[in-house]
Amino acid sequence: MIRAIITGAAGKMGSTMVRLVSAERDFRIVGGTEQTDSPALGQDIGRVAGVAELGVGVASDLDRVLAESSPDVVIDFTHSKASAAHAQLCSGKKVPIVIGSTGFSASEKAEVSAHAQKIPIVLAPNMSVGVNLMISVAAQLAKVLGDGFDVEILEAHHRMKKDAPSGTALRLAEEIAEPLKRTALDFRMVREGQIGERRAKEIGIQTLRGGDLVGEHTVFFFGDGERIELTHRATSRDQFGKGALRAARWIIKQPPGLYGMQDVLGLREGIKG
């Protein structure tokens, strides 16, 4: 039985995780947290998520919940600053953590990476199995196609999404850039006022926001006389949650280190090879 704590338990992804975890035979929810001003504090975590009562109250102090519940893993879908703080608390208690938050700054990523020296951490902007397979395929295409094709990434999400471009779009760009020997300096996110032709090595990343769209990502490889398109469309947040469950089962068996969904799914060699 895997004992799990769900942070951000009243949020869209947090409540999704409570619902999914509570339905799994090999998991047990032993704690949940929310922000100090959340109306969910003190309520049963199951009721907050819209499922049956689970006998676990929502608290605001993760450090205390870690100490009192003896968890095997923490599953975190909050925001970058909170996730970095949660990683620090988990490292102090030697508890693995799965982080699905996005919008990390360079310093926040460095902070999480430092804590991964003490505990295993999965940090992934998108935990969908399908989208991570797409990332692997896109990197392989980039390796084979080389510089003869122009690369563009288009992502679309709901109007409430805070970060732009999405963490998934940036991850796509990073993985595509590696076999092409390019860096973030080649990423082109705005073309307003651009004069002259497209730079040969740039990787375009464009953003759409609107409605309640869960998430869509398309990678275009434009060649002379042909193009290749890879598209992933998420129609439910459950796909992210199912990936997080897979990551949680995997991470509790790993040594300290910073991992991604490519590691969880065994796709890392497919990208690097």
C-alpha positions as CSV (number, residue, x, y, z in Angstrom):
1,M,0.0,0.0,0.0
2,I,1.5,3.3,-1.1
3,R,0.7,6.1,1.4
4,A,0.3,9.4,-0.4
5,I,-0.1,13.0,0.5
6,I,-1.9,15.3,-2.0
7,T,-0.9,19.0,-2.0
8,G,-3.2,21.6,-3.4
9,A,-6.0,19.2,-2.6
10,A,-8.8,21.6,-3.5
11,G,-7.4,22.7,-6.8
12,K,-8.4,21.4,-10.2
13,M,-5.6,18.9,-10.4
14,G,-5.4,18.3,-6.7
15,S,-9.1,17.2,-6.5
16,T,-8.5,15.1,-9.6
17,M,-5.6,13.4,-7.9
18,V,-7.7,12.7,-4.8
19,R,-10.4,11.1,-6.9
20,L,-8.0,9.0,-8.9
21,V,-5.8,8.0,-5.9
22,S,-8.8,7.0,-3.8
23,A,-9.9,4.7,-6.5
24,E,-6.6,2.8,-6.7
25,R,-6.3,-0.4,-4.6
26,D,-2.6,0.0,-4.1
27,F,-2.8,3.6,-2.8
28,R,-4.0,5.2,0.4
29,I,-4.4,8.9,1.0
30,V,-2.9,9.8,4.4
31,G,-2.8,13.6,4.1
32,G,-3.7,16.6,2.1
33,T,-2.8,20.3,2.2
34,E,-4.0,23.7,0.9
35,Q,-3.1,27.3,1.3
36,T,-3.7,29.0,4.6
37,D,-6.7,31.0,3.3
38,S,-8.4,28.1,1.6
39,P,-12.0,27.4,2.6
40,A,-11.2,23.7,2.3
41,L,-9.0,23.7,5.4
42,G,-10.4,21.3,8.1
43,Q,-12.8,19.6,5.7
44,D,-12.6,15.9,4.7
45,I,-10.3,15.6,1.6
46,G,-12.7,13.2,-0.1
47,R,-15.7,15.6,0.3
48,V,-13.6,18.5,-1.1
49,A,-12.8,16.4,-4.2
50,G,-16.4,15.3,-4.6
51,V,-16.0,11.7,-3.6
52,A,-16.9,9.8,-0.4
53,E,-15.4,10.8,2.9
54,L,-11.9,9.4,3.3
55,G,-11.3,10.3,7.0
56,V,-8.4,12.7,6.1
57,G,-8.7,16.4,6.9
58,V,-7.2,19.1,4.7
59,A,-4.4,20.9,6.5
60,S,-2.1,23.9,5.8
61,D,1.2,22.7,7.3
62,L,2.9,20.2,5.0
63,D,5.7,19.8,7.5
64,R,3.4,18.6,10.2
65,V,1.4,16.4,7.9
66,L,4.7,14.7,6.7
67,A,5.7,14.1,10.4
68,E,2.3,12.7,11.4
69,S,1.3,10.6,8.4
70,S,4.5,8.6,7.5
71,P,3.9,8.9,3.7
72,D,5.7,7.1,1.0
73,V,5.2,9.9,-1.6
74,V,3.9,13.4,-2.0
75,I,2.0,14.3,-5.2
76,D,2.2,18.0,-5.9
77,F,0.1,20.1,-8.3
78,T,0.3,23.6,-6.9
79,H,2.6,26.3,-8.3
80,S,6.3,26.7,-8.8
81,K,7.1,28.6,-5.6
82,A,5.0,26.3,-3.4
83,S,6.4,23.2,-5.1
84,A,10.0,24.3,-4.5
85,A,9.1,24.8,-0.8
86,H,7.4,21.5,-0.7
87,A,10.4,19.8,-2.1
88,Q,12.5,21.3,0.6
89,L,10.2,19.9,3.3
90,C,10.2,16.5,1.7
91,S,13.9,16.4,1.5
92,G,14.1,17.1,5.2
93,K,11.8,14.1,5.9
94,K,13.4,11.9,3.1
95,V,10.0,11.5,1.3
96,P,10.0,11.3,-2.5
97,I,7.9,13.9,-4.3
98,V,6.2,14.0,-7.7
99,I,5.8,17.6,-9.0
100,G,3.5,18.5,-11.8
101,S,3.5,22.2,-11.4
102,T,4.7,24.5,-14.2
103,G,6.1,28.0,-14.7
104,F,9.4,27.4,-12.8
105,S,12.0,30.1,-12.9
106,A,15.7,29.2,-13.3
107,S,16.3,29.7,-9.6
108,E,13.3,27.6,-8.6
109,K,14.4,24.8,-10.8
110,A,17.9,25.0,-9.3
111,E,16.3,24.8,-5.8
112,V,14.4,21.7,-6.7
113,S,17.4,20.1,-8.2
114,A,19.4,20.8,-5.0
115,H,16.8,18.9,-3.0
116,A,17.0,16.0,-5.4
117,Q,20.5,15.3,-4.0
118,K,18.7,13.9,-0.9
119,I,15.5,12.4,-2.3
120,P,14.1,11.2,-5.6
121,I,12.0,13.8,-7.4
122,V,10.0,13.6,-10.6
123,L,9.5,17.1,-12.0
124,A,7.4,17.2,-15.2
125,P,5.4,20.0,-16.8
126,N,3.1,17.4,-18.3
127,M,2.5,13.9,-16.9
128,S,0.3,12.6,-19.7
129,V,1.8,9.4,-21.1
130,G,0.7,10.4,-24.6
131,V,2.3,13.8,-24.6
132,N,5.6,12.4,-23.2
133,L,5.6,9.8,-26.0
134,M,5.0,12.6,-28.4
135,I,8.0,14.5,-27.0
136,S,10.2,11.4,-27.5
137,V,9.0,11.0,-31.1
138,A,9.5,14.7,-31.8
139,A,13.1,14.5,-30.6
140,Q,13.7,11.5,-32.8
141,L,12.3,13.3,-35.8
142,A,14.5,16.3,-35.2
143,K,17.6,14.0,-35.0
144,V,16.7,12.4,-38.4
145,L,15.5,15.5,-40.2
146,G,18.3,17.7,-39.0
147,D,18.7,21.3,-40.2
148,G,16.7,20.8,-43.4
149,F,13.4,21.4,-41.7
150,D,12.1,24.4,-39.9
151,V,10.5,23.7,-36.4
152,E,7.5,25.4,-35.0
153,I,5.5,24.6,-31.9
154,L,1.9,25.7,-31.3
155,E,0.2,25.3,-27.9
156,A,-3.4,26.1,-26.8
157,H,-4.9,26.1,-23.2
158,H,-7.8,27.5,-21.3
159,R,-8.1,31.2,-20.5
160,M,-7.1,30.7,-16.8
161,K,-3.6,29.3,-17.5
162,K,-1.1,31.5,-15.8
163,D,2.2,30.7,-17.7
164,A,2.9,31.2,-21.4
165,P,4.2,29.4,-23.3
166,S,3.2,26.2,-21.5
167,G,5.8,24.1,-19.7
168,T,5.1,21.3,-22.1
169,A,5.8,23.5,-25.2
170,L,9.1,24.6,-23.6
171,R,10.0,21.0,-22.9
172,L,9.2,20.0,-26.5
173,A,11.5,22.8,-27.7
174,E,14.3,21.8,-25.3
175,E,14.2,18.1,-26.4
176,I,14.0,19.0,-30.1
177,A,16.8,21.5,-29.7
178,E,19.3,18.9,-28.2
179,P,19.8,16.7,-31.3
180,L,19.9,19.8,-33.4
181,K,22.6,21.3,-31.2
182,R,20.6,24.4,-30.4
183,T,19.8,26.2,-27.2
184,A,17.1,28.4,-25.6
185,L,18.7,31.3,-27.5
186,D,17.2,29.9,-30.6
187,F,13.6,29.9,-29.3
188,R,11.4,32.5,-31.0
189,M,8.2,33.3,-29.0
190,V,7.3,36.6,-30.6
191,R,7.6,37.7,-34.2
192,E,5.9,41.1,-34.0
193,G,8.0,43.6,-35.9
194,Q,10.3,40.9,-37.2
195,I,12.1,42.1,-40.3
196,G,13.6,39.8,-42.8
197,E,13.3,36.1,-43.4
198,R,13.1,33.4,-40.7
199,R,16.3,32.6,-39.0
200,A,17.5,29.2,-40.1
201,K,18.0,27.7,-36.6
202,E,15.2,29.2,-34.7
203,I,12.5,27.1,-33.0
204,G,9.2,29.0,-33.0
205,I,6.9,28.7,-29.9
206,Q,3.4,30.3,-30.3
207,T,0.6,30.5,-27.7
208,L,-3.2,30.4,-27.8
209,R,-5.5,31.0,-24.8
210,G,-9.3,30.6,-24.6
211,G,-12.3,28.9,-23.2
212,D,-11.9,25.8,-21.1
213,L,-9.5,24.0,-23.4
214,V,-7.5,21.4,-21.3
215,G,-4.4,21.5,-23.6
216,E,-3.2,21.0,-27.1
217,H,0.3,20.9,-28.5
218,T,1.4,20.6,-32.2
219,V,4.9,20.4,-33.5
220,F,5.4,21.3,-37.2
221,F,8.5,20.2,-39.2
222,F,8.3,22.3,-42.3
223,G,10.5,21.2,-45.3
224,D,10.6,22.2,-48.9
225,G,7.6,20.5,-50.5
226,E,6.5,18.6,-47.4
227,R,5.7,18.9,-43.7
228,I,5.3,16.7,-40.7
229,E,2.8,17.5,-37.9
230,L,2.6,15.8,-34.5
231,T,-0.4,16.7,-32.4
232,H,-1.5,15.8,-28.9
233,R,-4.9,16.9,-27.5
234,A,-5.9,16.5,-23.9
235,T,-9.6,16.4,-23.3
236,S,-9.5,15.5,-19.6
237,R,-7.2,16.3,-16.7
238,D,-7.4,12.6,-15.8
239,Q,-4.6,11.8,-18.2
240,F,-2.2,14.0,-16.2
241,G,-3.4,12.4,-13.0
242,K,-2.9,8.9,-14.4
243,G,0.6,9.8,-15.4
244,A,1.3,11.1,-11.9
245,L,0.1,7.8,-10.4
246,R,2.5,6.0,-12.7
247,A,5.3,8.4,-11.6
248,A,4.5,7.9,-7.9
249,R,4.7,4.1,-8.2
250,W,8.0,4.4,-10.0
251,I,9.7,7.1,-7.8
252,I,9.4,5.3,-4.5
253,K,11.8,2.7,-5.8
254,Q,14.5,5.1,-7.1
255,P,17.6,6.6,-5.5
256,P,17.9,10.3,-5.0
257,G,17.9,12.3,-8.2
258,L,15.9,14.6,-10.4
259,Y,13.8,12.7,-12.9
260,G,11.3,13.4,-15.6
261,M,8.4,11.5,-17.2
262,Q,10.8,10.3,-19.9
263,D,12.7,8.4,-17.1
264,V,9.4,7.1,-15.6
265,L,8.3,5.7,-19.0
266,G,11.7,4.4,-20.0
267,L,11.9,6.8,-23.0
268,R,15.2,8.5,-22.0
269,E,17.4,6.3,-24.1
270,G,15.0,6.9,-27.0
271,I,15.7,10.6,-26.9
272,K,19.4,10.5,-26.1
273,G,20.3,7.7,-28.5
